[in-house]
Amino acid sequence: MNTAELRQKDVAGIKEEIKALQKAHFGLRMQKATQQLGNTGTLSVTRRAIARAKTILAEKQAAK
């Protein structure tokens, strides 16, 4: 999900997106630990997506 789509969501929607991304990242970490993850680049992609969503959430909360 890109920043434009995240900025259109409300605070609750962004929090749900963060939870989903964290769950996906956890699953990827478990796959890596059990040697099942083929593309390890997805770990950094999800980590950056979580950071992006948290940054936009902080911006929205500060604007209130």
PyMOL commands that set and color helices and strands:
alter all, ss='L'
color gray80, all
select helices_A, chain A and resi 3-8+11-33+41-63
alter helices_A, ss='H'
color red, helices_A
deselect
rebuild
show_as cartoon
